[in-house]
Amino acid sequence: MAEHLLLVEQQGDWKPGFPRLPVVTARDYLAGGELAAKRDLRVINLCRSYRYLSVGYYCSLLAEARGHKVIPSVRTMQELSSRELYGLATEELDALAQRLLARRKTSALVPTAYELTICFGHCDVKELQSLASLIFETFRCPILKVEFRLQGTWRIGAIKALPLASVPSEGEATFFGSLERYLSKRWRQPRARLSYRYDLAILYDPDEDLPPSDAKALTRFVKAGKALGVNVELIQRKDYGRLAEYDALFIRETTRIGHHTFRFAKKADSEGMVVIDDPDSILRCTNKVYLAELLAAHRIPRPKTLVLRKENLLDAEARIGYPVVLKIPEGSFSRGVFKAEDRTALTRTATKLFKESDLILAQEYLYTPFDWRIGVLGRKPFYACKYLMSRNHWQIVKHEADGGHEEGGFETLPVESVPSAVIKTALRAADLIGDGLYGVDLKETPSGPVVIEVNDNPSLDADVEDKVLGDALYSRLIAEFVARLDRRREGKRKSGVQAET
């Protein structure tokens, strides 16, 4: 049976009247010796602070390095340090909080705020016990103070880890009862790593209307991962708190700035994970105004393009002419793209778009029966498709007023059969963004190919983009993750050797 160990910052933090339990100071634990050598040890970190680089932080950090089972983990400490970090993991908790708090009828309940103290998953309010348990399972920390706020609905406003000293004398019985129940339970092991070399998380939304990868393609990614010794797991927005469990992140949900996909990318990048799409690629690709300026600065061929403000709207008429294509800075799958045939349509459409953005894009209208999509991975051509315009429409995807959509057909080709000028132009454009996975959209014109845009999370659907490569498309992408992870591992190994010498 596992041995328990409670850590306190100072000997006096464990008062004389407290139960007789195996308690040591943080100083003794950090010193190593016999404690460090123990293997089957459950550590309860009750230090005064869990802030970054504090004594409490280092206790959990070294516990994890020694293979001890510890709460709170370093990951939990980091999540609880910022509302921005733990906010994404509270969606399910908010829903339960609304159901339970909305039906409480008590004069003790402040009209717009309520606080709950949770000790090892237990609270003194019976009807809120299920909520307390779920919060503890999400943020495994000995003592938590959770503030709920009524803002239309009940939501978690703040979560804070409390020190042992915060427990009042009248609350000690509750605390120690909760501690005893916790210590008597079997430790729930973290997700097994099995025999896989790496763990890759794929972020997706099962309810997304036009996802970057369909369900069949996601299944093929999982299969390709197993063949290459990579454990591929599908995660959703609610799994933000588990992100640090993985070695790499592949985003298969439409990305946007100010969206949880961008926060996932930033979090993964800050954790030192391999991530596609990386935050910089999302920033550079999702805003068409930025992308237009970037392509212009590097003389990448593109249609005539203007950045418009309300004051210079008619520049589109004078310098481009009709018909003219208007775009909002952020859009995907032909969303937010409109064609204006005359000044009336230009003014009407622009007025609507300026309500969403102070800047919009005007672009020369170039009709072609198809757009090239060149997939680029790690600065090399990956796949090639012709996306045909939807029936009786000038775009690949025709969005209906009722929310429906109609897509055109496609033709997938071997990269070798694509005109060299198209490949060369696509690679030049993608190189400006980074070394991730991109889909470069181009049109062929009498004067050569022009770049329409660069997408940071291009479509990879079963029986479409994989029509030529088949399963090799999925294997090549997983192999790219493995290669990057191997390089990082080797870099860390060399850094460690240098540090020792």
Residue pairs with C-beta under 8 A, 6 or more apart in sequence:
2 40
2 41
2 42
2 69
2 187
3 22
3 38
3 40
3 41
3 42
4 21
4 22
4 41
4 42
4 44
4 183
5 22
5 23
5 24
5 29
5 35
5 41
5 42
5 43
5 44
5 68
6 14
6 21
6 22
6 23
6 24
6 43
6 44
6 46
7 23
7 24
7 25
7 26
7 29
7 43
7 44
7 45
7 46
7 47
7 59
8 14
8 23
8 24
8 25
8 26
8 46
8 47
8 164
9 25
9 26
9 47
9 48
9 55
9 56
10 25
11 25
13 46
13 48
13 164
13 165
14 23
14 164
18 172
18 176
19 176
19 180
24 35
26 47
26 55
26 56
26 58
26 59
28 35
29 35
29 43
29 59
29 62
29 63
30 55
30 58
30 59
30 62
35 41
36 62
36 66
38 66
38 68
39 67
41 66
41 68
41 69
42 68
42 69
42 70
42 183
42 187
43 59
43 60
43 63
43 68
43 69
43 70
43 71
44 70
44 71
44 142
44 179
44 183
45 56
45 59
45 60
45 63
45 70
45 71
45 72
45 142
46 142
46 163
46 164
47 54
47 55
47 56
47 59
47 163
48 55
48 56
48 163
48 164
48 165
49 55
49 56
49 57
49 163
50 56
50 57
50 60
50 72
50 77
50 80
50 81
50 141
50 161
51 57
51 77
51 81
52 77
52 78
52 81
56 77
57 74
57 77
59 70
60 70
60 72
60 73
60 74
60 77
61 74
63 69
63 70
64 70
64 73
64 74
69 187
71 140
71 141
71 142
72 80
72 139
72 140
72 141
72 142
72 161
73 140
75 241
75 244
76 139
76 140
76 141
77 161
78 85
78 244
79 85
79 86
79 89
79 139
79 241
80 86
80 139
80 141
80 159
80 160
80 161
83 158
84 263
85 267
86 139
86 159
86 241
88 237
88 240
88 241
88 260
88 263
89 138
89 139
89 238
89 240
89 241
90 138
90 155
90 156
90 159
91 237
91 238
92 134
92 238
93 131
93 134
93 135
93 138
93 156
94 153
94 154
94 155
94 156
96 130
96 131
96 134
97 131
97 148
97 154
97 155
97 156
98 153
98 154
98 155
100 127
100 128
100 130
100 131
101 109
101 114
101 128
101 148
101 150
101 154
102 153
102 154
104 127
111 150
112 149
112 150
112 151
113 147
113 148
113 149
113 150
113 157
114 147
114 148
114 154
115 145
115 146
115 147
115 148
116 123
116 125
116 128
116 131
116 132
116 145
116 146
116 148
117 123
117 124
117 143
117 144
117 145
117 146
117 162
117 171
118 132
118 135
118 136
118 143
118 144
118 145
118 146
119 142
119 143
119 167
119 174
119 175
119 178
119 179
120 136
120 142
120 178
120 179
120 181
120 182
121 132
121 133
121 135
121 136
121 137
121 178
121 182
122 129
122 132
122 133
122 174
122 177
122 178
122 181
123 129
123 132
124 174
125 132
135 144
135 146
135 159
136 144
138 241
139 159
139 241
141 161
142 161
142 164
142 179
143 161
143 162
143 163
143 164
143 166
143 167
143 175
144 159
144 160
144 161
144 162
145 159
145 160
145 162
145 166
146 156
146 158
146 159
146 160
147 156
147 157
147 158
147 159
147 160
148 154
148 155
148 156
148 157
149 155
149 156
149 157
167 175
190 245
191 245
193 199
193 231
194 231
195 229
196 229
196 230
196 231
197 229
197 230
197 482
197 485
198 229
198 230
198 231
198 247
198 248
198 481
198 482
198 485
199 230
199 231
199 233
199 245
199 246
199 247
199 248
200 225
200 230
200 231
200 232
200 233
200 246
200 247
200 248
200 249
200 250
200 478
200 481
201 233
201 234
201 235
201 239
201 243
201 245
201 246
201 248
201 249
201 250
202 218
202 221
202 232
202 233
202 234
202 235
202 249
202 250
202 251
202 252
203 235
203 236
203 237
203 249
203 250
203 251
203 252
203 253
203 261
203 264
204 211
204 213
204 218
204 234
204 235
204 236
204 252
204 253
205 211
205 236
205 237
205 253
206 215
206 236
208 253
208 254
209 405
210 254
210 332
210 333
210 397
210 405
211 252
211 253
211 254
212 252
212 253
212 254
212 457
212 458
212 459
212 460
213 221
213 252
213 459
213 460
213 461
214 461
214 462
216 461
216 462
216 463
217 460
217 461
217 462
217 466
217 474
218 234
218 252
220 462
220 466
220 471
220 474
221 232
221 250
221 474
221 477
221 478
222 232
222 233
222 234
223 471
223 474
224 232
224 471
224 474
224 475
224 477
224 478
225 231
225 232
225 478
226 232
227 475
228 475
228 478
228 479
228 482
229 482
230 478
230 481
230 482
232 478
233 246
235 242
235 243
237 260
240 260
240 263
240 264
240 267
243 249
243 264
243 267
243 268
243 271
243 273
244 271
246 273
247 273
247 274
247 485
248 268
248 273
248 274
248 275
248 481
248 484
248 485
249 264
249 265
249 268
249 273
249 274
249 275
249 276
250 275
250 276
250 477
250 481
251 261
251 264
251 265
251 275
251 276
251 277
251 457
252 457
252 460
253 261
253 457
254 261
254 332
254 333
254 457
255 261
255 262
255 265
255 277
255 282
255 286
255 456
255 457
256 262
256 286
256 330
257 282
257 283
257 286
257 287
257 330
261 282
262 279
262 282
265 275
265 277
265 278
265 279
265 282
266 279
268 275
269 275
269 278
269 279
272 488
274 481
274 484
274 485
274 488
276 436
276 437
276 481
277 285
277 436
277 437
277 456
277 457
278 434
278 436
280 433
280 434
281 433
281 434
281 436
281 438
281 456
282 456
283 290
284 290
284 291
284 294
284 432
284 433
284 434
284 454
284 456
285 291
285 433
285 438
285 453
285 454
285 455
285 456
286 330
286 456
287 329
287 330
288 327
288 328
288 329
288 330
288 331
288 361
288 453
289 307
289 329
289 359
289 360
289 361
290 329
291 453
291 454
292 302
292 305
292 307
292 361
293 307
294 432
295 302
295 429
295 432
295 451
296 302
296 305
298 428
298 432
300 425
300 428
300 429
300 432
300 451
301 425
301 447
301 448
301 449
301 450
301 451
302 450
302 451
302 452
303 363
303 364
303 365
303 366
303 443
303 450
303 452
304 319
304 320
304 363
304 364
305 361
305 362
305 363
305 364
306 315
306 316
306 319
306 320
306 361
306 362
306 363
307 359
307 360
307 361
307 362
308 315
308 316
308 350
308 359
308 360
308 361
308 362
309 358
309 359
310 350
310 354
313 346
313 347
313 350
314 343
314 346
315 362
316 324
316 326
316 346
316 362
317 324
317 343
317 346
320 362
320 363
320 364
322 340
322 341
322 342
322 346
322 365
323 339
323 340
323 341
323 365
324 339
324 340
324 346
324 362
324 363
324 364
324 365
325 337
325 338
325 339
325 340
325 362
325 363
325 364
325 365
326 337
326 338
326 339
326 340
326 346
326 349
326 350
326 353
326 360
326 361
326 362
326 363
327 336
327 337
327 338
327 360
327 361
327 362
327 363
328 336
328 337
328 353
328 356
328 357
328 360
328 361
329 357
329 359
329 360
329 361
330 336
330 357
331 337
332 455
333 397
333 405
334 395
334 396
334 397
334 398
334 399
335 397
335 399
336 353
337 395
338 349
338 353
339 345
339 365
339 394
340 346
340 349
340 350
350 360
353 360
354 360
365 394
366 443
366 445
366 450
367 394
368 389
368 443
368 444
368 445
369 388
369 389
370 386
370 387
370 388
370 389
370 408
370 411
371 386
371 387
371 396
371 441
371 442
371 443
371 452
372 384
372 385
372 386
372 387
372 418
372 422
372 426
372 440
372 441
372 442
372 443
372 444
372 449
373 384
373 385
373 386
373 387
373 439
373 440
373 441
373 458
373 459
374 381
374 382
374 383
374 384
374 415
374 418
374 422
374 423
374 426
374 427
374 439
374 440
374 442
375 381
375 382
375 383
375 384
375 385
375 437
375 438
375 439
375 458
375 460
375 465
376 382
376 426
376 427
376 430
376 437
376 438
376 439
376 440
377 436
377 437
377 438
377 476
377 477
377 480
378 435
378 436
378 480
379 427
379 430
379 431
379 435
380 427
381 415
381 418
381 423
381 426
381 427
382 415
382 437
382 473
382 476
382 477
383 412
383 415
383 465
383 466
383 468
383 469
383 473
384 412
384 413
384 414
384 415
384 417
384 418
384 423
384 468
385 410
385 411
385 412
385 413
385 464
385 465
386 410
386 411
386 412
386 413
387 396
387 408
387 410
387 441
388 396
388 408
388 409
388 410
388 411
389 395
389 396
389 408
390 396
390 397
390 398
390 406
390 407
390 408
391 398
391 406
391 408
393 406
393 408
396 407
396 408
397 405
397 406
397 407
397 408
398 405
398 406
398 407
399 405
400 406
410 464
412 464
412 465
412 466
412 467
412 468
413 468
414 468
415 423
419 444
419 449
421 448
421 449
422 442
422 444
422 449
425 440
425 442
425 448
425 449
425 450
425 451
426 440
426 442
426 449
426 451
429 440
429 451
429 454
430 438
430 440
430 454
432 454
433 454
433 456
436 456
437 456
437 457
437 458
437 477
438 454
438 455
438 456
438 458
439 454
439 455
439 458
439 459
440 451
440 453
440 454
440 455
441 451
441 452
441 453
441 454
441 455
442 449
442 450
442 451
442 452
443 449
443 450
443 452
458 465
459 465
460 466
460 473
460 477
465 473
466 473
466 474
469 476
